Amino acid sequence: MLKLSGTIELPEHNQPGGFDHADIHLARRTLYVAHTCNNALDVIDCAAGKYSHSIPNLTGVAGALVSGERVFTSNRGENTAGIFPVDDENRMVRIPVGERPNGLAFDPGRNLLLAANVGNPDIPNSFTLSVVDAARGEMIHSIPVPGRTRWAIFDPGTNSFYVNIADPAMIVVVKAEAPGRISTTFPIPAAGPHGLDLDAADQHLFCACDAGRLVTVGLPDGRIQSESSLSGTPDVIFFHPGLQRLYVAVGNPGVIDVFDTKTMTHVESVETGKGAHTFALEKAHNTIYAFLPQTHSAAVFVDN
C-alpha cells in the first residue's frame, strides 16, 4: 500500500502552470522533472530527499528521459530535443525536431531518439514523430501521424517504438530497423490514449485513456487483453515489474490509481492533490514522487 513518507519543496512557479514528465538516473538516484512553467528541468537528490538545483533556459520543457548516462529533454516551446551527459549538464546539445515535441523514447542499441510532437491544429501536417540520430545530433526522419501524439516508449523485445495517438484512438508502431515509417497501428477501444508503459516480461502494453479506461494491449499483434475503469482522466502511468503494480496518475480528482497487474484488479486510490497529473517511479526503492502544481512540491510515497 502506498504511504506518504515526506514532501520535497521545489522552486516557485514563475508563471501559471506546473510540471510535466520526469525520469530518474537509477545509479545516481537523481530525478529530473520538467518544470514547464519555469522553462527549467528541476533536479532532485533522491538519496537525500531534497531539491538540488534547476537546469534553466529550456523553453516549454515538457519531457525528461534518462537512458544510460544521458538525459534527453523535449523543449516544446522551441521545437528542440536536448541531450546532455549526466556528469556535465553544460554540454547540452539542442536538436531541431517537429512542432511542439512532448513524449520521448530511446533505442540505446541503435542510438535513436524518438520525439512525439503534439503539433498545432492550425499548422497542416504538424502531427509528426521525429527520429533523431543521437550520435550525429540530427533529425533523420519525420513521420506524419494521423493525430495528436501522447506518450511514447521503446520495447527492445520487439525492437519497436510505440506512440499513443489521442484521436483517432490508436497506438502507432515504428520498427527501429525501419525508423522512417509507421509499420502498423493498433486501434484502442477507448477515447484519448494518453499514458503508456510496457510489461516487457509478459509482452503487453498498458494504455491509460482519457475516457477513464485502462487497456492492456498484447504484443506483437495489438490484441486487446483487458479493460478496467479509472478514477478519472489519466496522464502518466508506470509499471513496477518487481511488485507487479501499475500506477496511474489522475489529475482530477488528484489521485494515483494502483492496479495489481497479475489480475488487473484495482487495489487502491491514493490522494495526491488536484492537478497532480505526473510522477516518477524509483523502482529499486519502491518510491513514487508525485508532483503537486498547487504547492510547487513533490509528495513522496513508498509502496509497502
Sequence and secondary structure as in RCSB ss.txt:
>XXXX:A:sequence
MLKLSGTIELPEHNQPGGFDHADIHLARRTLYVAHTCNNALDVIDCAAGKYSHSIPNLTGVAGALVSGERVFTSN
RGENTAGIFPVDDENRMVRIPVGERPNGLAFDPGRNLLLAANVGNPDIPNSFTLSVVDAARGEMIHSIPVPGRTR
WAIFDPGTNSFYVNIADPAMIVVVKAEAPGRISTTFPIPAAGPHGLDLDAADQHLFCACDAGRLVTVGLPDGRIQ
SESSLSGTPDVIFFHPGLQRLYVAVGNPGVIDVFDTKTMTHVESVETGKGAHTFALEKAHNTIYAFLPQTHSAAV
FVDN
>XXXX:A:secstr
 EEEEEEEE    SSS     EEEETTTTEEEEEEGGGTEEEEEETTTTEEEEEE   TTEEEEEEETTEEEEEE
TTTTEEEEEETT GGG EEEE SSSEEEEEEETTTTEEEEEE   TTSTT  EEEEEETTTTEEEEEEE SS EE
EEEEETTTTEEEEEETTTTEEEEEETTSTTS  EEEE SSS EEEEEEETTTTEEEEEETTTEEEEEETTT  EE
EEEE SSEEEEEEEETTTTEEEEEEEETTEEEEEETTTTEEEEEEE  TT   EEEEGGGTEEEEEETTTTEEEE
EEE 
